[in-house]
Structures are given as C-alpha cells and as structure tokens.
C-alpha cells in the first residue's frame, strides 16, 4: 500500500486552464485549490469536481503562498501544479510506485513546455525538470519567483520522457506572453533591488544578449527554425525588461 497523495493547485482567474488541471489530478487522494480571489468560473469548476477550494489573499506570484498551501495538505506526499499544467497519463500511472520508495523524499519531474501550441523541445525548455513531488515535511520555499524549493532529503530525477512528464501550456499567444512577462519582470526586478542588485549599463547590454545567444545557438533553438528564433528573441525581451525595470526603480529611489 503506497502513501496517500495530495495535489495542490494555486490559481487566480485561470478558469480556462483549471478544469483540465483538476481532471489530471483526480487520481490523488485529495485535491486542494488555493484561490487568490478569482472572479471567474474557478468556484464553479471546483464544485463540479468536488475538490476543496480555499480562498487566500491575492499575491503577485505563487511562490509566496507555496509553503502555506503545501502544509495544508492532509497527506504525507504532495504534488504541486499550476493551473496551466497537467499530469500526463504516464506520470499518473507511475506515481504509486514512486511513493513506495521509503528512501526518497522528492522527485524532480520533466516538464513539456508548449509555447504557442508547439512543444519547445530545445532552447533549454526541455527537459525543464521541476521539483514538484515531495514529502511535505521535506520542502521549504523562500518566496522567490520561479525558485527551486529547498529539499531536506534525497532527490531522484525522473528520466526525460515525454509520456512521463508534466505538460505545461506555457503561453497560448504573444499577448499572454507579454501579460505574464510584465508581471514576472516587475517581481524579479523588485527581488533584485531588495537583494542589493542595482542597474548597470553592462548588464543591460550583456544579459539579454547572452540569453538570446544561449537559447538560440547553445541550446539548439536554431533546430526549430523561425519558431526557435522567435522564442529566443522573446527571451531577450524578457531579460531586457528586467533590467530596464531595475533602471526605473533606481530612478524612483533616487528621486525620493
């Protein structure tokens, strides 16, 4: 008999993705949806599938509520998902055996990123392994955006196989990319500023350019042709926005 599992999802107005996410988790013994004050159909979807919805204060990014959501689970093992992620059938079928291993405290799971409807299999988007399945007593988040959690114990990384992965519907279109980019880069710039990292012209010129070159050439974005060029270019813009927002913060702080 394997240990019981809780699936934890944190969302805010992501009803268009949430239903498929919940359906992929229904094999778990418990599903918890932490709702950051959504005003869409989130509550209706949770009621439809009989999963528990817990309302919490809205935060700029999910890592700030990871610890409280994980510790609310009733079971020893927890799998964490975002609403735009799904557990593949192969992963779902393999999880019971994974939970039987008493010597392991966490599993790093490959993640398939679908960007604009296409699998981004290059550009460092694959296997994109994520620490998402763990014993709840073994994990701590620091509250930093896009962070890897701290695990106190043994970690096993699963093989990079498409059928044994989390499926991430990363960006549906360009508009969604820029919506997310605006939120994420604001949070990252604030974290940088709070950590003592300040704007400088060298980083503004170097870091976005390095990001493009790394993704398109070193990590093989060119193998996916124009698609790879566009995604790599968008990542240049993403990192450029971080540094110009740091510049903006510096100007605001100097004016005070």
C-alpha positions as CSV (number, residue, x, y, z in Angstrom):
1,X,0.0,0.0,0.0
2,X,1.5,3.3,-1.0
3,X,1.3,6.6,1.0
4,X,-1.5,8.9,0.2
5,X,-1.1,11.9,-2.1
6,X,-2.5,15.5,-2.1
7,X,-2.5,17.6,-5.3
8,X,-2.1,21.3,-4.6
9,X,-3.0,24.0,-7.1
10,X,-2.8,27.8,-6.6
11,X,-4.7,29.9,-9.0
12,X,-6.1,33.4,-9.8
13,X,-8.6,33.9,-12.6
14,X,-7.3,30.9,-14.6
15,X,-10.6,29.1,-15.1
16,X,-9.8,28.5,-18.7
17,X,-6.9,26.2,-17.7
18,X,-8.0,25.0,-14.3
19,X,-10.5,22.3,-15.3
20,X,-8.1,20.2,-17.3
21,X,-5.5,20.6,-14.5
22,X,-8.0,19.3,-11.9
23,X,-9.1,16.4,-14.1
24,X,-5.5,15.3,-14.4
25,X,-5.2,15.3,-10.6
26,X,-8.4,13.4,-9.7
27,X,-6.4,10.1,-9.1
28,X,-4.9,11.8,-6.0
29,X,-6.5,11.1,-2.6
30,X,-7.0,14.9,-2.1
31,X,-7.1,17.9,-4.4
32,X,-6.7,21.4,-2.9
33,X,-7.3,24.6,-4.9
34,X,-6.0,27.7,-3.3
35,X,-7.9,30.6,-4.9
36,X,-6.4,34.1,-4.8
37,X,-9.7,35.9,-5.0
38,X,-10.7,34.8,-8.5
39,X,-13.8,36.4,-10.0
40,X,-14.2,33.9,-12.9
41,X,-15.6,30.4,-13.0
42,X,-13.0,28.9,-10.6
43,X,-15.5,28.3,-7.8
44,X,-17.9,26.6,-10.2
45,X,-15.2,24.3,-11.6
46,X,-14.1,23.3,-8.1
47,X,-17.7,22.5,-7.1
48,X,-18.2,20.5,-10.3
49,X,-15.4,18.1,-9.4
50,X,-15.9,18.1,-5.6
51,X,-12.5,19.5,-4.8
52,X,-11.8,21.8,-1.9
53,X,-11.3,25.5,-2.7
54,X,-9.6,27.6,-0.1
55,X,-9.7,31.4,-0.6
56,X,-6.5,33.3,0.2
57,X,-5.2,36.8,-0.2
58,X,-4.0,37.7,-3.7
59,X,-0.3,37.7,-4.2
60,X,1.9,38.8,-7.2
61,X,3.3,35.3,-7.7
62,X,2.6,31.8,-6.3
63,X,5.9,31.1,-4.6
64,X,4.7,33.5,-1.8
65,X,2.0,31.0,-0.8
66,X,3.6,27.7,-1.6
67,X,4.5,26.9,2.0
68,X,1.1,27.5,3.4
69,X,-0.6,25.6,0.6
70,X,1.6,22.6,1.0
71,X,1.3,22.5,4.7
72,X,-2.5,22.4,4.4
73,X,-2.3,19.0,2.8
74,X,-3.7,16.1,4.8
75,X,-1.3,13.6,3.3
76,X,2.5,12.9,3.5
77,X,3.1,13.3,-0.2
78,X,2.3,16.4,-2.2
79,X,2.4,17.2,-5.9
80,X,2.3,20.9,-6.8
81,X,0.8,22.1,-10.1
82,X,0.0,25.5,-11.6
83,X,-3.4,25.7,-13.4
84,X,-1.8,25.7,-16.8
85,X,-0.1,22.3,-16.1
86,X,-1.4,18.8,-16.4
87,X,-0.2,15.4,-15.2
88,X,0.4,13.1,-18.2
89,X,-1.1,9.7,-18.1
90,X,2.3,8.1,-18.0
91,X,3.3,10.1,-14.9
92,X,0.0,9.5,-13.3
93,X,0.4,5.7,-13.7
94,X,4.0,5.8,-12.4
95,X,3.3,7.8,-9.2
96,X,2.0,5.0,-7.0
97,X,5.3,3.1,-7.4
98,X,7.3,6.3,-6.8
99,X,5.6,6.8,-3.4
100,X,6.5,3.3,-2.3
101,X,10.2,4.2,-2.2
102,X,10.8,5.0,1.5
103,X,14.4,6.2,0.9
104,X,13.3,9.1,-1.4
105,X,12.0,12.5,-0.2
106,X,11.4,14.3,-3.5
107,X,11.2,13.7,-7.3
108,X,12.3,16.1,-10.0
109,X,9.9,15.6,-12.9
110,X,10.5,16.5,-16.6
111,X,8.1,19.2,-17.9
112,X,7.0,19.6,-21.5
113,X,6.5,23.3,-22.3
114,X,4.0,24.1,-25.1
115,X,4.6,27.6,-26.3
116,X,2.1,29.0,-28.9
117,X,0.8,25.4,-29.3
118,X,4.2,23.9,-30.2
119,X,6.4,21.7,-28.0
120,X,9.6,23.8,-27.2
121,X,11.9,20.8,-27.2
122,X,15.1,23.0,-27.5
123,X,16.2,26.3,-26.0
124,X,16.6,24.9,-22.5
125,X,12.9,24.3,-22.3
126,X,13.3,20.5,-22.2
127,X,13.5,18.5,-20.0
128,X,13.0,21.5,-17.7
129,X,12.9,19.2,-14.7
130,X,10.8,20.6,-11.7
131,X,10.8,19.6,-8.1
132,X,7.1,19.1,-7.8
133,X,6.5,15.8,-6.0
134,X,7.8,15.5,-2.4
135,X,7.1,14.7,1.2
136,X,5.5,17.9,2.7
137,X,7.8,17.8,5.7
138,X,10.9,17.9,3.4
139,X,10.2,21.0,1.4
140,X,10.6,24.8,2.1
141,X,10.1,27.7,-0.3
142,X,11.8,31.0,0.3
143,X,9.2,33.0,-1.6
144,X,11.3,34.0,-4.6
145,X,9.7,34.0,-8.0
146,X,10.4,30.9,-10.1
147,X,12.5,29.4,-7.4
148,X,13.6,25.8,-6.9
149,X,12.4,24.7,-3.4
150,X,14.9,23.6,-0.7
151,X,14.6,19.8,-0.1
152,X,15.8,18.3,3.1
153,X,16.4,14.7,2.0
154,X,17.0,12.5,-1.0
155,X,16.0,13.7,-4.5
156,X,15.6,11.5,-7.5
157,X,15.3,12.9,-11.0
158,X,13.0,11.1,-13.4
159,X,14.1,10.2,-16.9
160,X,13.4,12.8,-19.5
161,X,10.5,11.1,-21.3
162,X,7.6,12.9,-22.9
163,X,5.0,10.4,-21.7
164,X,6.2,10.6,-18.1
165,X,6.1,14.4,-17.7
166,X,4.1,17.4,-16.5
167,X,2.5,19.1,-19.5
168,X,2.8,22.9,-19.3
169,X,0.6,25.1,-21.5
170,X,3.1,27.8,-21.1
171,X,1.9,30.6,-23.5
172,X,-1.0,30.4,-25.8
173,X,-0.2,33.5,-27.8
174,X,2.0,36.6,-27.9
175,X,-0.4,38.7,-25.9
176,X,-0.4,36.2,-23.0
177,X,3.4,36.1,-23.1
178,X,3.6,39.9,-22.7
179,X,1.0,39.9,-19.9
180,X,3.0,37.3,-17.9
181,X,6.3,39.0,-18.8
182,X,5.1,42.3,-17.4
183,X,4.1,40.7,-14.1
184,X,7.1,38.4,-13.7
185,X,9.7,41.0,-14.7
186,X,8.3,43.5,-12.2
187,X,8.6,41.0,-9.4
188,X,12.1,39.9,-10.4
189,X,13.3,43.5,-10.6
190,X,12.0,44.2,-7.1
191,X,13.6,41.0,-5.8
192,X,16.9,42.0,-7.4
193,X,16.6,45.5,-5.9
194,X,15.8,44.2,-2.5
195,X,18.8,41.8,-2.7
196,X,21.2,44.7,-3.5
197,X,21.5,44.1,-7.2
198,X,21.3,47.5,-9.0
199,X,21.0,48.6,-12.6
200,X,24.2,49.0,-14.7
201,X,24.6,49.5,-18.4
202,X,26.8,46.5,-18.9
203,X,24.2,44.1,-17.5
204,X,21.5,45.8,-19.6
205,X,23.5,45.1,-22.8
206,X,25.1,41.8,-21.9
207,X,22.5,39.7,-20.1
208,X,19.6,39.9,-22.6
209,X,22.1,39.3,-25.5
210,X,23.6,36.3,-23.7
211,X,20.1,34.9,-23.1
212,X,19.3,35.0,-26.8
213,X,22.6,33.6,-27.9
214,X,22.5,30.8,-25.3
215,X,18.9,29.7,-26.2
216,X,19.2,30.0,-30.0
217,X,22.7,28.6,-30.5
218,X,24.0,26.8,-27.5
219,X,20.7,25.1,-26.6
220,X,19.7,24.5,-30.2
221,X,16.8,26.9,-30.8
222,X,18.0,27.1,-34.4
223,X,16.9,23.5,-34.9
224,X,13.3,24.7,-34.6
225,X,13.8,27.3,-37.3
226,X,11.8,30.5,-37.2
227,X,9.9,29.3,-34.1
228,X,13.2,28.9,-32.2
229,X,14.3,32.3,-33.4
230,X,11.1,34.0,-32.2
231,X,11.1,32.3,-28.8
232,X,14.8,33.1,-28.2
233,X,14.1,36.7,-29.2
234,X,11.2,36.9,-26.8
235,X,13.5,35.7,-24.0
236,X,15.9,38.6,-25.0
237,X,13.0,41.0,-24.4
238,X,12.1,39.3,-21.1
239,X,15.5,39.8,-19.7
240,X,15.8,43.3,-21.2
241,X,12.6,44.3,-19.4
242,X,14.1,43.1,-16.1
243,X,17.0,45.4,-16.4
244,X,15.1,48.5,-17.6
245,X,12.7,48.0,-14.7
246,X,15.7,48.0,-12.4
247,X,16.7,51.2,-14.1
248,X,13.3,52.6,-13.4
249,X,13.4,51.6,-9.7
250,X,16.8,53.2,-9.4
251,X,15.5,56.5,-10.8
252,X,12.4,56.4,-8.5
253,X,14.6,55.7,-5.4
254,X,17.0,58.5,-6.4
255,X,14.1,60.9,-6.7
256,X,12.8,60.2,-3.1
